[in-house]
């Protein structure tokens, strides 16, 4: 059967841990890599690194290697994206819609950058598919300093990759016993969505806080105007 690059199982079965690292590098470093299943391949990689799946199905991955090398792949990928943005500038984004590339991807990226600021955006964007691909060159185009980008790139890469790997590794026993190793592919997308939502809680909490803060400011402004009219 032909290899399906969108199937985490196919990728890991074909090239093992190297497929995982290549997916993470390409998704964060190449604009054409935004469609790759980064979150899913990380979670499945964590499962395949657990002792419970040794010799059962697919390659057994070293958990230590995953925790060390995977963030490095994510860091290098993002740095490449940043360099592409610095070199080619707005030409990277100045292209018409196609089946793959959509202007809405850029708009989403700019919205995250504007809402959270450069540093926080680089970290939080790791947990948002598509945005984590386009934000790196956008950071360079918006003139985020190289050293500052690198610092928060490292923080974001470690938090994103290792958190999902650890969750997959930790839940491997329960998943294998309740779902069965042969049926993981049918449920993994649902599980990954839940994991990513949990990992993205800081983004959600920050959004709620900012909304409440803006509502409070509007209320206080209205009261102030009302008071001035009465005076």
N, C-alpha and C positions, 0 to 999 in steps of 0.2 A: 504493500500500500504506500502511496505517496506521503511524504512528510507534510503535515499541516502546521505552518509556522504560528498559527493562532491557538494551537492546542498545547497547553503546558506539558501534558503527558507525552505527546509525540516528541517535543523538544528535549525533554529530560531523558527519554528513552533512547533518543538518537545520539546525543552527545554528552549526556550526563551533566555534571556541574559546569562544564564549559558553556553549554547552551544557556544555563541560567545566567552566568556572568555576561555572556554576549547580549542577551535580551536586556538586562539591566543597563548595560553600557549604551546600547543602541537606542533604547527608549528615552534615556535622559540626554543623549548626546547628538542624535541625528533627528532632524525634523520629520523624516519619513518613518521614524521608529515609534511615533506616538500611538500606533494601533497595536503594538505588541502587548501581551498580557503580563505586565510586570508584577502587579500585586498577586495574581494567581500563581505565577511560576515561583514567586517567593514562598507563598504559603505551601504549595505542593513540595517545594524543596525542603522546607522545614519538616514536613511529614516524612519524606523519604530519608531524612537524616536520623530518624528515631529507630531504636533497636527493634521495635515491634514489626517493622516492615523488612528487616534484613532477610534477604533470600526469598521474599514473598513475591514481589512484583517490582520491576524496574530497577534502576541502579540504586545502591545505597550510598548516600552522600555523607561526607564528613561534616558534622555539625560545627566543629572548630574551624575548619576551612571556610565554611559558609559565613560564619560570623566575622571572620577576619577579611576575607577577600571580597565578599559581595559589596560591603560599603565602599571599598576602594574602586570597584568597577563603577559604582554609582557616582562617586566623586569625579573620576576621570571623565565619565560621560558628560556630566554637567559642566566641567571645565572646558570640554571640547565645544559644547553648545555656546558657552560664554565667548570663547575665542571666535567662533563663527559669527556671532553677533557683533563683536568688536571689529572684525575684518570686513564683513559684507553689509553691516548696518541694516537699514530699512529695506534694502533690496530682498532680504530673506522673506519679508512679510508682504512685500508689494507685488502680489501675484493674484490672478483671478481665482475664483472658486473652481474646484475640480471635484472628481469623485473622492479624492483623498483629502485635499487641502481645502479648508473652509475658513473664511474670514472670521466666523464666530469663535474659532479657537483662539485667535489673537485677541479678540474682544474680551473673552473670558480671562485670558492671561493678564491683560491690562487692568481688568477690574480687581483681580486678586492683588496685583502690585499696588494699585491706588488705595485699596481698602486697608491693607495691613502694613504698608510701608516696605521698603526693599528687604531689610534683614529678615523680618518675620515671614514675608512672602516666600523667600527662598527656602525656608524651613518647611512651612506649612504646605507649599505647593507640591512637595514630595508625595503627599497623600491624596492628591487630586489628579486622576488620569487626564492625559492630554495637556493640562496646564503645566505639569512637571517637565514636559518636553519643551514647550515654547517659552517658559519663563526664563530659562538660562540665557538664551541669546537676547531676550528682551531686557534682561538686567544689564547687559553690556551696552545695548542701544540707549538705555536710559541713564547710562554713565554711572552705574554703581561701581565704586572703587574695587580694583582687583582683589586686594587683600581682604576687604570686608566681604566680598562675595565668596572667596575661598573659605573663610572662617565659617560662615553660615551654611555653605555648601557641605562642609564636613559634618557639621552638627545635624543637618537635615538628612544626609545620606545614612548616617549611623542610626538615627531614630527610625527612619522609614524601613530600611532593609532588615535590621536586626530585630525590630519589634515584631514584624510579620513572620520572620523565620522562627523566632522564639515561640510565638503563639502556635504556629503549625507543629513545631517539635513537641510542645507541651500537650497539645490536644490529640496527637497522633494515636495514642492508645484508645481514647474514647471514639475517635472517628473510625478507626479500623474495626473495632469490636461492634459498634452500633450500625455502621453503614456497610462495612466490608471493603477490603482493598480494591476489589474489582468494580465497585460502584462509586468510588470516590469522584470520578469524572462527572457524574450526574449531579453531584451536590456541591462540588467545590466552589462554583461561582457564587452560590448563595452564602456559603460560609465566608468566602473572601469579602463579600459585600459587608457582612456583619463586622468582620475584623477591621476593615478599612474605616467603617463608620465609627467604631470604637476608637481607632487610632486618630481619627480626625476630630475627636471631641474638643480639643483645644480650639479648633477653627469655629466649631458650632457655638461653644461657650463665648468666644470672643465676639462673634456676630451678635449674640443675644445681649451681651453687655453693652456693645456700642449702640444697639437699637434702643435699649432702655435709657442709655445716657442721652441720646439725641431726643427721645421723647420727654425726658425730664427737663432738658434745656428749653424745649419748645413750650412746655407748661410754665416754667419759670418766666420765660420771656412774655408769655400771654398775661401772666399775673402782673408782671411789672408794668405792662402797657395799661392794664385795667386800673392799677393803682394810680398811675400818672393821670389818667382821665378823671378819676374821682377827685384827685387833688386840684 
